[in-house]
Amino acid sequence: MLILNLYRVKLLGISFFILLSACVVNNSQNPPTPEEIDDFLIKAYKREFNLNITHPAFVYPSQNKRYTSTAYYENELYRIYVNDEGKTSSQISTPFLPKGDITVLTIFVNYANLNLEDIKDTLWPEAQASINRDHEEWADQLGLEAPIVKFENINLLIDEGRITEPSTSNLRAVASENKYSSNDYDIIAFIDLNQNEPSGGFAVRKNNWVKMGWFYNIDEDKVLTAEKLRGIAYGVYHHEIGHLFGWDHEWSDAKEGDLFITHPKLFGWEDINNNGIIEIFDDSPYGIR
């Protein structure tokens, strides 16, 4: 069965939608026990994708009551869900690979009341640095010499009204006006903190840009503090850029205190097959034969 998925997500009272690519649902399986899930997924990867995976990466998020398994291989992302009835759904996508040095061009709309002229060069770079510290902390936990992902940043301000509806073309035009070519950045983050029109965020996967709005409670103090900027940076770099990496809300959502938006193994950020190479860097990840 071929289905299209449109998800309505509510973040701090703000609703937005994510359209996922088509996926295939297989209703013919018996539910696996926890002891059987490895073998079940090995067979599912072979059946659905003709991949000979021997060490599948998976989690069982209790909020979804379903196994989520992912595999990054040869620039593609393979995903399988297995519910408690043994039904599977599978999907292939082409994500922005979550590894290495990634340059993000952030474009802020310059609202006068937010003091962004100063914040762009002070509190915002510190918020961005905190994201890199998250990746450094994870690397330390794994005993790695360097983080799996490191963000480099270019920060721009544009006048209010310069972009009313972001698009690939007008965001790239702003970059060009500021002497940045597409070779100078990998991802664009458009940050429009219009407090009169609160909004969430979204990611445009094929063109590698994201948008973030003002998502804080309208009754809160509207001053941009270091804490709020950390939340905005988390929303941009972990959440929305996470979507560019391939993450969907139905994989598993982060709990309070988690470093990342989902379990790191689902981004290929663990050594699942115990060969000494993190899966996202492995030429034969997940024990693929």
N, C-alpha and C positions, 0 to 999 in steps of 0.2 A: 504494500500500500504506500502510495506517495502522498505526503502531506506537506502543507506550507504552514509555518509557525509564525504568528504575530503575537508578541508578548507585550502586555501592558504592565509597566513597572511603576511603582509609586515610591518616591524618594523624598522623605521629609515633607509629605503632603503634595509633592509635585509629581504629576503623571507624565510619562513619556513612553514611547513605543520603540521596540526593536524588531525588525523583520529579519528572520533567520532564513537561510537557504533551505531548499527542500530536503527532506530526509525520508528514509525508507523505514517502514515499520514491519517487523516480523512477528506474527502472533502465534507461531507454531511451537514455541519452546516451553519446556517444563521449568518451573522455578528452581534455580540452583541454590544449594545450601552454601553457607560461608566456606565450607571445606571444598566445595566444588567450583567456586566462582573463577578461580584461575583457569582451570581446564575449560570451563564454559566460555570464557572470554577468548581463550586461544582458538577455540573452534569458531567463535563468532567472527573474529578478525579474518580467519581463513575463508569463511563462508561469505561474509559481506564484502571484503576488500581483497581477497586472495593474498593476504599478508601472513607470513609465517612468524608471528610473534610468539616468543616463548616466555616472556616476563611482562605481562600486561600491567600497566599502571592504572590503578582504580581507587576510588573512595566510595564510601556509602554515607552520604549526608543524611542525617536522620530527618531533617526537615522535608526532604524529597522522597524518602523511603524508596530509593532507587540507587543502583550502582551507576557511577559515571566512570567511564574509561576513555582515555585519550592517548593518541600516539602521534608525535611529530616525526615525519619521515619524508625525505626528499622534497622539502618545501611544502608539503601538504600536511593538513591536520585531519586525522581520522578520529571520530568520536562514536562511542557506543553507549547507549543507556540500556540498563536491564532493570525492569521493575520487579516487584515482589510476586508477580504472576508469571515471571519468566519471559514476558514480552520484551523484545529488543527494538530499538530504533537506532539507525546508523546514519552518519553524515560525513561527507568529505568537504573541506573548505581549503582555501589558500590564504593563510593568515600572514600578517607581518610577524616574522619569526622573533620570538622573545629571547634574544641573546645578543651579546656584544655591546658595542658603543652605539647609542641611538641619539641622534640630534633632534631636539624638539624646538620648533619655532613657535613661541607663544605670542599671540596677538591680543592685547588687552584693549577693550574699549575704554577710553579715558573719561570716566565720569568725574567731574570736578570735586564732588563731595567725598570721594574715596581716597584722595591724596595719592593717586597712583604714580604720579611723576616721581615721588620719593620712594614709594613702596616697591616699585619695579626694580630698583637697584639696591634695596635693603632687605626688607622683610620677605619679599617674594623669593629672591635667590636662596634665602635660608630655608624657606619652605621646600623649595626644589631640592636643596641639599639633603633635607630630611628623608626624601624618597630614596636618594642614593644610599643613605645610611641604612635604610631598611634592607636594601640589597646587599650591602656590606655585612650586615648582621647575619643574614641568611648564609652568605659565603663563609663566615666565621663558624657558623654551626656545622657546616659541611666539611670544614677544614680546608677550604679552597684558598688559594693565594690571591685571587681576584674575584670580584662579583661576576655573576653570570650576565647581568644587565647593568649598564652604566649610562645614565642620561647626561648628555651635554645640552646646554640650553642657550637659545637666543631669545631675548625678550624685547618686544616692540609695543608701542602705544599708537593707537589710531584715534582720530577725533570721533566723538559721538556722532552717529549718523553716517559715517563713512561706509559701514556695512550694516544694512538693516536685516538682510537674510543671507547668512553665510552660504557660500558655495565653493566648490573646488576652484573655479576660475577667479572669483573675486578675492579669495584668500591668497592665491598664488600671485595675483596682481599686486596686493599689498606687499608681499615679500619682494617682488621685483622692483617696486617703487623704492624700497629700502635697500636696494643693491644686493639682494640675496637671490641666487638662482636655485633651481630645484636640486642642484648638486650640493648645496650648502646645508640642507636639512633633510630629515627622513619623514618627520611627522609634523603637522601643523596643529596647534591647539588654539582655538578661538575662545576667548574668555570674555563673556559679556555679562558683567555683574550688575545688570539693571535691576535695582531694588524695587522699582515700581512695577516691574513685570517679572516676578520670580519664575524661574524655570529650572528644569533638571538639565540633563546632558544627553548627548548621543554621540555615536561613532559612525563614521562613514568608511567602511572597511576597504572598499575597492580603491579609494583615493587617499587613504591614510591621513585623515584628519578627524579631529574631535571638537565638540563644542561643549562648553560648560557655562551654566548660568548661575544666578544667585538662588541657592536652594535652602538657605537658612530660613528659620521661622520669621515671618514678617513682623512679629512682635519683638524680636530680639534687637539688641543694640546693633546698629548698622555700621559701626566703625570696624574697619578691617584690622583685626588683631592678629598676632602671630598664630594664635590657636585657630582662628577662622581660615587663615591662609594655609595652614597645614591641612585643614579639611578640604579646601579647594584643590590643593596639590594632590591629595590622596584621590579625590574624585577624578582629576585629570589623568594622573600617571598610573594609578593602580586600577581604577574602575574603567574609565573610558578607553585608555590605551590598552587596558586588559582586554577589552572587546576587540581591538585591532589584533591582539595576540591570538584571538580565537575564542576567548572566554564568553560563555553565555550564563545568564543568571541560573539556569537550571543545572549547571555543573554542580556547584555548591557555593553558597555565599559565605563570606567571612563572618566570624564571630568577633565580638569586641575583644580587642587585644591581639588579634591575628596580624601578622606582618602584611599579608597580601589579601587580595580580594577573594581568592580561592586557594585550595591546597596547592602548594608549590609543585608537587609531583605531576599535577595535571598540565602544567606549563613545561614539563620536561626538565624540571629543575632538581631532579634527584638522580642517583645512579641506581636504577631499578634492577638491572641485570648484574650488578656487582662486578663490573669489569674495570672499575676505576675511572670511568668516563661519565660525566653528567649526560643524560639522554639527549638533551637538545644539542650537544656538541658531538654526539656519537654518530659515526658513519653507519653503524649497524645497531641502532637503538632498540631497546626492549628485547634484545637477543634475536632480532630478525635474522633469518637464515635465507 
